[in-house]
C-alpha cells in the first residue's frame, strides 16, 4: 500500500463510506452531550469515557510511531474524560475537538516522508482496529439509551 492509498483509507475511516458501517465521525456526531454521560448499566462505560480512552490510546500509538516504543498508558486513567475537560457541560465538545485534532495529527504524520509505508500502515491498522472496537461500543450504547 502506498502513502496515497493509506491516506485515503484513513479519510474513509473517519468520514467516508466504511465497509463496516458508519464512519467514525458520524457515529460520534450521533451522540449528544447529555447522552455522552449516560451509562446504560451501572458498571458500563459511557460514550465520553470511551472517547477519552480512544484519544488516550491514539496518543500512545502516535508516540510509538515517532520512536517511543515504550509509550504506555494508565488504563484506568485513560477512561477519565475529566483529563480533557472537567466541565461536564463542555466535555463532549472538548472530546470531539480533541479527537478531530488527533485525526488531523495522524493525517499530518502520514504525509511525512521520513517514515516508511510499512510503519505507517501498522500505525493506521492499530489505531483503526482499536477505534472500531470502541466506536462499536458507543454505537451500542446509543441504541440502549435511546
C-alpha positions in Angstrom: 0.0 0.0 0.0 1.4 3.4 -0.9 1.1 6.7 1.0 -1.9 7.9 -1.1 -3.9 4.7 -0.5 -3.1 4.8 3.2 -4.3 8.4 3.5 -7.4 7.5 1.5 -8.1 4.6 3.9 -7.8 6.9 6.9 -10.1 9.6 5.5 -12.6 6.9 4.7 -12.4 5.6 8.2 -13.2 9.0 9.7 -15.6 10.5 7.1 -16.2 8.2 4.2 -18.3 5.2 3.4 -16.7 2.5 5.5 -17.4 -1.2 4.8 -18.3 -1.9 8.4 -20.9 0.7 8.8 -21.0 4.4 9.7 -17.6 6.2 9.7 -16.1 7.3 13.0 -17.2 11.0 12.9 -20.8 10.0 12.0 -21.0 7.6 15.0 -19.7 10.4 17.3 -21.9 13.1 15.9 -24.9 11.0 16.8 -24.1 11.4 20.5 -25.5 14.4 22.3 -23.6 16.0 25.2 -26.3 14.7 27.6 -26.3 11.1 26.2 -22.4 11.0 26.3 -22.6 10.9 30.1 -25.3 8.3 30.4 -24.4 4.8 31.4 -26.6 2.0 30.0 -25.7 -0.1 33.1 -24.1 0.8 36.4 -20.8 -0.9 35.6 -20.6 0.0 31.9 -18.6 2.9 30.4 -20.4 5.8 28.9 -19.6 7.3 25.5 -17.5 10.1 27.0 -15.3 7.7 28.8 -14.9 5.5 25.7 -13.9 8.5 23.6 -11.4 9.6 26.2 -9.9 6.1 26.1 -9.7 6.2 22.3 -8.0 9.6 22.4 -5.5 8.3 25.1 -4.5 5.3 23.1 -4.3 7.4 19.9 -1.7 9.5 21.6 0.2 6.4 22.6 0.2 5.0 19.1 1.5 8.2 17.7 4.3 8.4 20.3 5.2 4.8 19.4 5.2 5.8 15.7 7.6 8.6 16.5 10.0 6.2 18.1 9.0 6.0 21.7 8.4 2.2 21.6 7.9 2.1 25.4 5.0 4.5 25.4 2.2 3.2 27.5 -1.0 4.4 29.1 -2.5 4.1 32.6 -5.6 2.0 31.6 -7.7 3.4 34.5 -6.8 7.0 33.7 -7.4 6.5 30.0 -11.2 6.3 30.6 -11.2 9.6 32.6 -12.8 12.3 30.3 -12.1 14.9 33.0 -8.4 14.9 32.0 -9.6 16.6 28.8 -12.3 18.9 30.2 -13.6 18.8 33.8 -16.8 20.7 33.0 -19.5 18.1 32.1 -21.4 20.7 30.1 -18.4 21.2 27.7 -16.9 17.8 28.0 -18.4 16.1 24.9 -17.5 19.0 22.6 -14.0 19.1 24.0 -13.6 15.4 23.5 -14.8 15.7 19.9 -12.4 18.6 19.3 -9.5 16.6 20.7 -10.4 13.5 18.6 -10.5 15.7 15.5 -7.2 17.3 16.4 -5.7 13.8 16.8 -7.1 12.7 13.5 -5.5 15.8 11.8 -2.2 15.0 13.6 -2.4 11.4 12.2 -3.0 12.7 8.7 0.0 15.0 9.1 2.3 12.2 10.2 1.2 10.1 7.3 2.3 12.9 5.0 5.8 12.8 6.3 8.3 11.1 4.0 10.9 10.1 6.7 8.8 7.1 7.8 8.4 4.0 5.6 5.0 3.0 4.4 5.1 -0.3 6.3 5.5 1.5 9.6 2.7 3.9 8.7 0.4 1.1 7.7 0.9 -0.7 11.1 0.1 2.6 12.9 -3.0 3.1 10.9 -4.1 -0.6 11.4 -3.5 -0.3 15.2 -5.4 2.9 15.6 -8.3 1.9 13.3 -8.8 -1.5 14.9 -8.8 0.0 18.4 -11.2 2.8 17.4 -13.6 0.5 15.6 -13.9 -1.8 18.6 -14.7 1.1 21.0 -16.8 3.0 18.5 -18.9 -0.1 18.2 -19.5 0.1 21.9 -20.5 3.7 21.5 -23.0 2.7 18.8 -24.4 0.0 21.1 -24.7 2.5 24.0 -26.6 4.9 21.7 -29.1 2.2 20.9 -29.5 1.1 24.5 -30.1 4.5 26.0 -32.4 5.8 23.2 
